[in-house]
């Protein structure tokens, strides 16, 4: 995509609206990044739980094979 320069003349009220829209965009982006971070943490916990489950299953198999 080619960068284009746009010259706009905005009223004060229009500038306030643009500012609010931009702030909402930034806030939404921060919330998305926060939620993605939480998902990554949950995935890490699930991996740990899966390893624990595999270890317990192997231990149970060893004990039942005796």
C-alpha positions in Angstrom: 0.0 0.0 0.0 1.3 3.4 -1.0 1.4 6.1 1.7 -0.6 9.2 0.8 -0.6 12.5 2.5 -4.0 14.1 3.1 -4.5 17.7 4.1 -7.6 18.3 6.1 -9.1 21.3 7.7 -11.2 20.3 10.7 -13.3 22.2 13.1 -12.6 21.9 16.8 -15.6 19.6 17.3 -14.4 17.4 14.4 -10.9 17.2 16.0 -12.5 16.2 19.3 -14.4 13.4 17.5 -11.2 12.2 15.7 -9.3 12.3 19.1 -12.1 10.2 20.8 -12.2 7.7 17.9 -8.4 7.3 18.1 -8.4 6.9 21.9 -11.2 4.2 21.5 -9.1 2.5 18.9 -6.0 2.5 21.2 -8.1 1.3 24.1 -9.6 -1.5 22.1 -6.2 -2.5 20.8 -4.8 -2.6 24.4 -7.8 -4.8 25.5 -7.2 -7.2 22.6 -3.5 -7.5 23.5 -4.4 -8.0 27.2 -6.8 -10.8 26.3 -4.3 -12.4 23.9 -1.8 -12.4 26.7 -4.3 -14.1 29.0 -4.9 -16.7 26.3 -1.1 -17.4 26.1 -1.0 -17.8 29.9 -3.9 -20.2 29.8 -2.2 -22.2 27.0 0.9 -22.4 29.2 -1.1 -23.7 32.1 -2.8 -26.2 29.9 0.5 -27.5 28.6 1.8 -27.9 32.2 -1.4 -29.7 33.2 -1.1 -32.0 30.1 2.5 -32.9 31.1 1.3 -33.6 34.7 -1.5 -35.8 33.3 0.9 -37.7 31.0 3.3 -38.3 33.9 0.5 -39.6 36.1 -0.8 -41.8 33.4 2.7 -43.3 32.9 3.1 -43.8 36.6 -0.3 -45.5 36.8 0.6 -47.7 33.8 3.9 -48.7 35.5 2.1 -49.6 38.7 -0.7 -51.6 37.0 1.9 -53.5 34.9 3.6 -54.8 38.0 
